[in-house]
Amino acid sequence: MKCAFSVLNFGSCGEARVMAELAAETEAAGWDGFFVADHLQWPGFEPNVDPWVALTAAAMSTERITLGTNVTPLPRRDLAKLARETISVDRLSGGRLVLGVGLGWEALPEWSGFGHEETARVRGAMLDEGLDALAALWSGEDVKHEGPHYKVVCDAFAPPIQRPRIPVWLAGLWPSVKPFRRAARWDGVSAMPKTWEEGGVFSGEDIAAIRAFVRAEGNTSGDFDIVTAGATSGPDDAARLEELASAGLTWWLDMVASFEETLDEVKARIRRGPPVR
């Protein structure tokens, strides 16, 4: 199992220069990855840095670690622009990007407040179609896609370094079926228990069940990633993560629990290093 540090893209971490510093600290402390949230706005917390600007800064300040979003709500992104952003960061970083995607968090005004599609069912259809079109834009070939939600007709983009494509992780709340069925078509799932807002956490049995579900959906790849996130503080957490790793968890994304953490608190957690080595 690999361990990454996951950073919110607003408040104390909401500047590109800060993201560059945190990414460098993450690599120096022995973590395997650095992931950033993708929010347009979290009410009451400014500044807010664009995740692709943040990841550009992170790529420039690191050489080894995996970089990515956790997660990008694809239905509110312009596909051509997202393709350019992801290709640019993948090429800049030497092929170290992972794209985490999902439907977004309905409780935030990022949909209604900025005129994006609010209906979850429609966003799900947009996510499925959008991923297919995005993969076509990454292919290095001319694209002709005309669907219910997107039109992309263009000459080939220079492709990302990673082939056949940049890895894609789909977000989902377990045990919902649709997000995990969707994830089985791609490279991984960024999973949380439905009870996470009430403090719920995964057991080893949960991770094994997710692995079994994905395999039953036809994805038997040994490279399929099962990812989850949370906060850790000591040896008890390490023992729990070892159990999850034994059950099939491939990535743990660590984060500071509070939205109101100071920059010093974030750096202190990064410098303590990953909970499992």
C-alpha positions in Angstrom: 0.0 0.0 0.0 1.2 3.5 -0.9 0.5 6.6 1.2 -0.1 10.1 -0.1 -0.9 13.4 1.6 -4.1 15.1 0.5 -4.5 18.9 0.8 -7.6 21.1 0.6 -7.2 23.8 -2.1 -8.6 26.6 0.0 -7.9 28.5 3.3 -4.4 28.1 4.7 -3.4 25.9 1.7 -5.2 28.1 -0.9 -2.1 29.6 -2.7 0.0 28.1 -5.5 3.2 29.0 -3.8 2.1 27.2 -0.6 1.2 24.1 -2.6 4.7 24.0 -4.1 6.2 24.1 -0.6 3.8 21.4 0.7 4.5 19.1 -2.2 8.3 19.5 -1.7 7.8 18.8 2.0 5.7 15.7 1.2 8.4 14.2 -1.1 11.1 15.0 1.4 9.2 13.2 4.2 9.0 9.9 2.3 5.3 10.0 1.1 4.4 8.4 -2.2 2.0 11.0 -3.5 0.5 14.5 -3.1 -3.2 15.1 -3.9 -5.3 18.3 -4.0 -9.0 18.9 -3.7 -10.9 20.5 -6.6 -13.4 23.0 -5.2 -14.4 26.3 -6.9 -15.3 27.7 -3.5 -15.7 26.5 0.1 -18.0 29.2 1.7 -16.1 31.2 4.3 -12.6 30.0 3.3 -10.5 32.1 0.9 -8.2 32.2 -0.9 -8.9 29.2 -3.2 -6.3 28.0 -5.6 -7.2 26.3 -8.9 -6.1 22.6 -8.6 -4.3 22.6 -12.0 -2.3 25.7 -11.0 -1.5 24.0 -7.7 -0.5 20.7 -9.4 1.7 22.6 -11.8 3.5 24.2 -8.8 3.7 20.8 -7.2 5.2 19.2 -10.3 7.9 21.9 -10.5 8.9 21.3 -6.9 9.0 17.5 -6.9 10.7 14.7 -8.9 9.3 11.4 -7.6 5.9 11.4 -6.0 2.5 10.8 -7.7 0.3 13.9 -8.1 -3.4 14.1 -8.6 -6.8 15.5 -7.7 -9.2 14.0 -5.1 -11.5 14.6 -6.8 -12.4 16.6 -9.9 -16.2 16.9 -10.5 -15.9 16.3 -14.3 -19.4 17.5 -15.2 -18.6 21.1 -14.3 -15.3 21.1 -16.3 -14.8 22.0 -19.9 -13.5 18.8 -21.5 -11.0 20.3 -23.9 -9.6 22.5 -21.2 -9.4 19.6 -18.8 -7.6 17.5 -21.4 -5.1 20.3 -21.9 -4.6 20.7 -18.2 -4.1 17.0 -17.5 -1.8 16.5 -20.5 0.3 19.5 -19.5 0.7 18.4 -15.9 1.4 14.8 -16.9 4.1 15.9 -19.4 5.6 18.5 -17.0 5.8 15.9 -14.2 7.3 13.2 -16.3 4.2 11.0 -16.2 3.2 11.2 -12.5 -0.4 12.3 -12.7 -3.6 10.5 -11.6 -7.0 12.0 -12.3 -9.6 11.5 -9.6 -13.1 12.2 -10.8 -16.7 12.1 -9.5 -20.0 13.9 -9.4 -19.1 16.4 -6.8 -20.6 17.2 -3.4 -24.2 18.3 -3.7 -24.3 20.2 -0.4 -21.9 22.9 -1.8 -23.1 25.8 -4.0 -20.5 24.8 -6.7 -23.3 23.7 -9.0 -26.2 26.0 -8.3 -24.0 29.0 -7.5 -22.1 28.9 -10.8 -24.8 27.7 -13.3 -23.7 24.1 -13.6 -25.9 21.0 -14.0 -27.6 20.3 -10.7 -29.4 17.0 -11.3 -27.3 14.0 -10.1 -28.7 11.6 -12.8 -27.7 14.0 -15.6 -24.3 14.6 -14.0 -23.8 10.8 -13.9 -24.5 10.6 -17.7 -22.2 13.5 -18.3 -19.5 11.8 -16.3 -19.7 8.6 -18.3 -19.7 10.3 -21.7 -17.2 12.9 -20.6 -14.6 10.3 -19.5 -14.9 8.5 -22.9 -14.4 11.8 -24.7 -11.5 12.7 -22.4 -9.8 9.4 -23.1 -10.2 10.1 -26.8 -8.5 13.5 -26.3 -5.6 11.8 -24.5 -5.2 9.2 -27.3 -2.9 11.2 -29.6 -5.4 10.8 -32.4 -8.0 13.0 -34.1 -11.3 13.1 -32.2 -14.8 13.1 -33.5 -17.3 12.8 -30.6 -20.9 14.0 -30.8 -23.0 12.8 -27.9 -26.0 14.0 -25.8 -23.8 16.2 -23.6 -20.5 16.9 -25.4 -19.3 17.7 -28.8 -15.5 17.3 -29.5 -14.3 17.5 -33.1 -10.6 18.3 -33.3 -7.2 17.3 -34.6 -5.0 15.2 -32.3 -3.7 16.6 -29.1 -0.1 15.8 -28.3 -0.7 12.9 -25.8 0.3 12.6 -22.2 3.5 10.7 -21.3 1.5 7.8 -19.6 0.1 5.3 -22.0 -2.4 4.1 -22.8 -3.8 7.0 -20.7 -3.5 9.0 -17.5 -4.9 6.7 -14.7 -8.5 7.6 -13.7 -9.9 6.9 -10.3 -13.7 7.2 -9.8 -15.1 8.4 -6.5 -17.9 6.5 -4.7 -19.6 6.0 -1.4 -19.7 2.3 -0.5 -21.9 0.3 -0.7 -23.6 2.3 -3.6 -23.6 0.2 -6.8 -23.4 2.7 -9.7 -20.1 4.5 -8.8 -18.3 1.2 -8.3 -19.7 -0.3 -11.5 -18.5 2.9 -13.2 -15.1 2.6 -11.6 -14.6 -1.0 -12.7 -14.3 0.4 -16.3 -11.3 2.5 -15.4 -8.2 2.3 -13.2 -9.3 2.7 -9.6 -11.9 3.8 -7.1 -11.5 6.5 -4.5 -13.9 5.1 -2.0 -15.5 6.3 1.3 -18.1 4.6 3.5 -21.5 6.2 3.3 -21.3 6.9 7.0 -18.0 8.8 6.7 -19.6 12.1 7.7 -20.7 10.5 11.0 -17.2 9.1 11.6 -17.6 5.8 9.8 -14.4 4.0 8.6 -13.7 1.0 6.4 -12.9 -2.4 7.8 -10.8 -5.0 6.0 -14.1 -6.8 5.1 -15.3 -3.6 3.3 -12.1 -3.4 1.2 -12.3 -7.1 0.3 -16.0 -6.6 -0.7 -15.1 -3.7 -2.9 -12.3 -5.8 -4.5 -14.8 -8.6 -5.1 -17.4 -6.3 -6.6 -14.9 -4.8 -9.1 -13.8 -8.3 -10.1 -17.4 -9.4 -10.5 -17.9 -6.4 -12.8 -15.2 -7.8 -15.1 -12.1 -5.9 -14.0 -9.5 -8.5 -13.0 -6.5 -6.2 -13.5 -3.9 -6.5 -10.8 -3.2 -2.8 -11.2 -6.7 -1.6 -10.2 -6.4 0.8 -7.3 -8.6 0.9 -4.3 -8.1 4.2 -2.5 -9.5 5.8 0.6 -8.8 8.8 2.8 -8.8 10.0 6.4 -6.8 11.4 9.2 -4.2 9.5 11.3 -2.4 10.3 14.5 -0.7 7.2 16.0 0.1 3.5 16.2 -3.5 2.4 16.4 -4.1 4.0 13.0 -1.1 2.2 11.6 -2.5 -1.2 12.7 -5.8 -0.4 11.1 -4.2 0.6 7.8 -2.2 -2.6 7.8 -5.4 -4.5 8.0 -6.9 -2.5 5.1 -3.7 -3.1 3.0 -3.9 -6.8 3.6 -7.5 -6.8 2.4 -6.5 -5.0 -0.9 -6.3 -1.3 -0.2 -3.6 0.1 -2.5 -3.5 3.8 -1.6 -4.2 5.7 1.7 -4.7 9.5 1.3 -3.9 11.2 4.7 -5.2 14.6 5.6 -5.5 16.9 8.5 -9.1 16.5 9.9 -10.1 20.1 10.4 -11.0 22.6 7.7 -9.5 25.2 9.9 -6.0 23.9 10.3 -3.1 26.3 10.2 -0.4 26.0 7.7 2.0 25.0 10.5 -0.3 22.2 11.5 -0.5 20.9 7.9 3.3 21.0 7.6 3.8 19.3 11.0 1.6 16.4 9.9 3.5 16.1 6.6 6.8 16.0 8.3 5.8 13.2 10.6 5.7 11.0 7.5 3.3 8.4 6.3 1.5 6.2 8.8 2.6 3.0 7.1 6.0 2.6 5.5 
